[in-house]
Amino acid sequence: MKKLSLIILISIMLNGCLFTRSVYVPHGQAVRLREEVKGVKVWIKLKTGETVPSTFTLYEGWYCLPLEDD
């Protein structure tokens, strides 16, 4: 019984390690956040037009996409 339990445990662990999935997101496409991300380093533009470093919380459900240079 112990050997069978050990074999089942090892097969479950290997299944999680061997079978992974990757998703390719083309450049410029938006992605939607699955969970909240706290303390993200961001650039904030002030009313004066000056850009300053800051931190921010990105909330679940928000969309993120690259900003194209004009």
C-alpha positions in Angstrom: 0.0 0.0 0.0 2.9 2.4 0.8 4.5 1.7 -2.6 1.2 2.4 -4.4 0.8 5.7 -2.5 4.4 6.7 -3.3 3.9 5.9 -7.0 0.7 8.0 -7.1 2.3 10.9 -5.3 5.3 10.9 -7.6 3.1 10.7 -10.7 1.1 13.7 -9.5 4.2 15.7 -8.8 5.8 14.9 -12.2 2.5 15.7 -14.0 2.7 19.3 -12.7 6.4 19.6 -13.7 6.4 18.0 -17.1 3.2 19.4 -18.6 3.4 23.2 -18.6 1.7 25.6 -21.0 3.0 28.8 -22.4 0.9 31.5 -24.0 2.4 33.9 -26.6 1.2 37.4 -26.5 2.1 39.4 -29.7 3.8 42.7 -29.2 1.4 45.5 -28.7 -1.5 43.4 -27.5 -3.3 44.1 -24.2 -3.3 41.6 -21.3 -5.8 41.5 -18.4 -4.5 41.1 -14.9 -5.6 38.1 -12.9 -4.6 39.4 -9.5 -3.7 42.6 -7.8 -0.1 43.6 -8.1 1.1 46.0 -5.3 4.1 48.3 -5.4 4.6 48.4 -9.1 7.3 50.9 -10.2 5.7 53.4 -12.5 6.4 56.8 -14.1 3.9 59.6 -13.2 3.4 62.7 -15.3 2.8 65.8 -13.3 0.6 68.8 -14.4 3.8 70.6 -15.2 4.7 67.9 -17.7 7.5 66.6 -15.7 7.8 62.8 -15.4 8.7 61.4 -11.9 9.2 57.8 -10.6 6.6 56.5 -8.2 4.9 53.2 -7.1 1.3 52.1 -7.7 -1.1 49.2 -7.2 -2.5 47.6 -10.4 -5.8 46.0 -9.6 -7.3 42.7 -10.8 -9.2 43.1 -14.1 -7.2 46.1 -15.3 -5.7 45.9 -18.8 -2.1 46.5 -19.5 -0.6 47.3 -22.8 2.6 49.0 -24.2 2.6 52.7 -24.9 3.7 53.2 -28.5 6.1 56.1 -29.1 4.5 59.0 -31.1 
